Amino acid sequence: MSHLDSSDAYAAGSSKTRGGHRCRSWRLEVARLQLWPEAPPPPPPLDVIHGWVHRGNERMLRRLLEERQPRCVVELGSWCGLCTTLLCEAAPRLAVFAVDLWDAPHLLATPSQREQYTCDAQAMAILQAGELHAAFLHNLWPHRTRVFPLRMPTGDGLAAIARLGAPVDLIYVDADHTYAAVLADLRASARLFPDALLCGDDWCWADVQLAVADFAHERGLRVVSHPRENWWWLRHPREEAVVVWEGEDGAGARGAAANDGREGWDA
């Protein structure tokens, strides 16, 4: 098992440059971190990969992967690896950084998160088993050559990935859903990876909506969402308008009023 569970350990992926350009050695630097054990951990309590990936989110991610062709994705909040697995299967050459504490007591200490888990018997069984990190490693073992699990807070993980020089093109925000945490993740993502597309889960959470909308207002971005689904992503107003896309219910609905910066996929 990797002993590198602190952001301090990632200083190895620092700032090597050649001819004014960062060396393309970030994969070698990641390999030196020994993020994976020599053998797969034992199976988790459930014989399926537990998670909450709505069908609309899956369609959104598959479409963005197809249209944007990202080289590297950062997933903030990975749980047991269901969404990570989707990313790997949808884009066979994609590299994925999964950033998560995988810390059951920490998750249960947040009231809003705990409420979600207590409504899901399987989730509580996983948390009580206390082996979230091992479950993720077991579930993602077939993709271990291109999935890089960073066990640390999201801000530290983003900084570590930036030091490595990985070519991040897309960041999926699905960690702590409190307003302050979501806004902090968005600001750190934009600061460290200004060209990366930002998208995420749980648009139905009021704190997520408010944080995304406030960040979009700060940066002059547009929020693309669907009123009856759970995903969102941000685009620059100068980008070409997105084409018509139908949601799960067959409606390619536009978002709420234009003055709040939201729009549907067909805006």
C-alpha positions in Angstrom: 0.0 0.0 0.0 1.3 3.5 -0.7 2.6 5.4 2.2 2.1 8.7 0.4 -1.0 10.0 1.9 0.1 13.6 2.5 0.3 16.4 0.0 3.9 17.0 1.2 4.8 13.7 -0.6 3.9 15.1 -3.9 6.6 17.7 -4.0 8.5 15.2 -6.2 6.3 16.2 -9.1 7.8 19.6 -9.2 9.1 22.0 -11.8 11.5 20.3 -14.2 11.7 22.2 -17.4 13.7 22.0 -20.6 14.0 24.8 -23.2 11.5 26.9 -21.3 8.8 24.1 -21.3 7.9 21.7 -18.6 9.2 18.2 -19.4 6.6 15.7 -20.3 7.6 13.5 -17.4 4.5 13.8 -15.2 3.6 10.1 -15.7 7.1 9.1 -14.5 6.7 11.3 -11.5 3.3 9.8 -10.7 4.8 6.3 -11.0 7.4 7.2 -8.4 4.7 8.0 -5.9 3.7 4.3 -5.7 0.0 5.1 -5.4 -1.1 1.5 -5.9 -0.3 -1.6 -3.8 1.5 -4.5 -5.3 -1.6 -6.7 -5.1 -5.3 -5.8 -5.2 -7.0 -5.2 -1.8 -9.7 -7.7 -0.8 -13.2 -7.2 -2.2 -15.4 -4.6 -0.4 -18.6 -5.6 1.5 -20.7 -5.2 -1.7 -20.2 -7.2 -4.9 -21.1 -4.1 -7.0 -19.4 -0.7 -7.3 -21.6 1.5 -5.1 -22.2 5.1 -6.1 -24.6 7.8 -7.3 -24.1 8.4 -11.0 -27.5 9.5 -12.6 -28.1 8.5 -16.2 -28.2 12.2 -17.1 -24.7 12.7 -15.6 -23.4 9.7 -17.5 -24.7 11.2 -20.8 -23.3 14.6 -19.9 -19.8 13.1 -19.2 -19.8 10.8 -22.2 -20.7 13.8 -24.4 -18.1 16.1 -23.0 -15.4 13.3 -23.3 -16.4 12.8 -26.9 -16.6 16.5 -27.9 -13.7 17.8 -25.8 -11.3 14.8 -26.1 -9.6 15.6 -22.8 -6.1 14.1 -22.1 -6.4 14.2 -18.4 -9.4 14.5 -16.0 -9.4 15.4 -12.3 -12.3 13.9 -10.3 -12.8 15.7 -7.0 -14.6 13.2 -4.8 -14.5 9.6 -5.9 -16.2 7.5 -3.2 -15.9 3.8 -4.4 -15.0 4.6 -7.9 -18.3 4.3 -9.9 -17.8 7.5 -11.8 -14.1 6.9 -12.1 -14.9 3.6 -13.8 -17.3 5.3 -16.2 -14.6 7.8 -17.2 -12.1 5.1 -17.9 -14.6 3.0 -19.9 -15.9 5.9 -21.9 -12.4 7.1 -22.9 -9.9 4.2 -23.0 -6.8 6.5 -23.3 -7.9 9.0 -20.6 -5.7 9.6 -17.5 -7.7 10.3 -14.3 -6.6 11.8 -11.0 -9.1 10.8 -8.3 -8.8 13.1 -5.3 -10.6 12.0 -2.1 -9.9 11.6 1.6 -11.7 8.2 1.7 -12.3 8.9 5.4 -15.5 7.6 6.8 -15.5 9.6 10.1 -14.9 12.8 8.1 -17.8 12.1 5.8 -20.1 11.4 8.6 -19.1 14.5 10.5 -20.7 16.7 7.8 -24.5 16.9 8.6 -25.7 17.3 5.0 -23.5 14.4 3.8 -24.4 12.2 6.8 -28.1 12.7 5.9 -27.5 11.4 2.4 -25.7 8.3 3.7 -28.2 7.5 6.4 -30.8 7.2 3.7 -28.8 4.6 1.9 -28.2 1.3 3.7 -25.5 0.2 1.3 -23.6 3.4 1.8 -23.8 3.1 5.6 -22.5 -0.5 5.4 -19.5 0.7 3.4 -18.8 3.5 5.8 -19.1 1.3 8.8 -16.7 -1.2 7.3 -14.2 1.7 7.2 -12.3 0.6 4.1 -13.2 3.3 1.6 -9.7 3.6 0.1 -9.3 -0.1 -0.2 -12.7 -0.4 -1.9 -11.7 2.2 -4.4 -8.4 0.5 -5.2 -10.1 -2.9 -5.6 -12.8 -1.5 -7.9 -10.3 0.4 -10.1 -7.6 -2.2 -10.1 -8.1 -3.0 -13.9 -7.5 0.7 -14.7 -4.5 1.2 -12.3 -2.1 2.2 -15.1 -4.0 5.4 -15.8 -5.9 6.2 -12.6 -4.0 8.1 -9.9 -5.7 8.2 -6.5 -4.5 11.1 -4.3 -5.7 10.6 -0.7 -5.8 14.2 0.5 -8.1 17.3 0.6 -9.2 18.5 -2.8 -7.3 21.8 -2.6 -4.0 19.9 -1.8 -4.8 17.4 -4.6 -5.3 20.1 -7.2 -2.0 21.8 -6.2 -0.1 18.4 -6.3 -1.4 17.7 -9.8 -0.4 21.2 -11.0 3.1 20.6 -9.6 3.3 17.4 -11.6 2.5 19.3 -14.8 -0.3 17.0 -15.9 -2.3 18.3 -18.9 -5.7 18.7 -17.2 -8.5 19.5 -19.6 -11.6 18.7 -17.5 -12.4 18.8 -13.8 -15.4 17.0 -12.3 -16.5 18.6 -9.0 -18.2 16.1 -6.7 -16.6 16.4 -3.2 -17.9 18.3 -0.2 -21.3 19.8 -1.2 -21.3 22.7 1.2 -21.3 26.2 -0.3 -17.8 27.2 0.9 -16.2 23.9 -0.1 -17.7 23.9 -3.7 -16.7 27.5 -4.2 -13.2 26.8 -2.9 -12.8 23.8 -5.3 -14.0 25.9 -8.2 -11.7 28.8 -7.4 -8.7 26.5 -6.9 -9.4 24.6 -10.1 -9.7 27.8 -12.2 -6.5 29.3 -10.7 -4.4 26.2 -11.2 -5.9 25.0 -14.5 -7.4 28.1 -16.2 -8.0 26.2 -19.5 -9.8 23.2 -18.0 -13.5 22.8 -18.4 -15.3 22.7 -15.1 -18.4 20.4 -14.6 -19.9 18.5 -11.7 -22.7 16.6 -10.0 -25.6 17.3 -7.6 -27.1 20.4 -9.2 -30.1 19.6 -7.1 -28.3 20.6 -3.9 -29.0 24.3 -3.1 -25.5 24.9 -1.8 -24.0 23.5 -5.1 -26.3 25.7 -7.2 -25.5 28.8 -5.3 -21.7 28.2 -5.3 -21.6 27.4 -9.0 -23.8 30.4 -9.8 -21.6 32.8 -7.7 -18.4 31.5 -9.2 -19.8 31.8 -12.7 -20.8 35.4 -12.0 -17.3 36.1 -10.7 -15.7 34.8 -13.9 -18.3 35.9 -16.4 -19.1 32.3 -17.3 -22.4 30.6 -18.3 -23.9 27.7 -16.3 -25.2 24.9 -18.5 -27.6 22.7 -16.7 -30.9 20.8 -17.0 -33.8 21.7 -14.7 -34.8 18.0 -14.1 -31.3 16.4 -14.0 -28.4 16.6 -11.7 -25.4 17.8 -13.7 -23.9 21.2 -14.6 -20.9 22.6 -16.5 -19.5 26.0 -17.2 -18.7 27.6 -20.5 -17.3 30.9 -21.7 -19.9 33.2 -23.3 -17.7 33.5 -26.4 -17.7 29.7 -26.9 -19.9 28.4 -29.7 -23.4 27.9 -28.5 -24.1 24.3 -27.4 -26.2 22.2 -29.7 -29.6 20.7 -28.9 -29.4 17.9 -26.4 -32.3 16.0 -24.8 -32.5 15.2 -21.2 -33.6 12.0 -19.6 -37.3 13.0 -20.1 -36.7 13.8 -23.7 -36.9 17.6 -23.1 -34.0 19.7 -24.2 -35.1 22.4 -21.7 -33.4 25.8 -21.3 -32.5 26.7 -17.8 -34.0 29.4 -15.6 -34.1 33.1 -16.4 -31.2 34.4 -18.4 -30.3 37.0 -15.7 -29.0 34.2 -13.4 -26.4 33.0 -15.9 -28.0 29.6 -16.4 -28.9 27.9 -19.6 -30.0 24.5 -20.9 -27.8 22.3 -23.1 -29.6 23.7 -26.1 -29.0 27.4 -25.4 
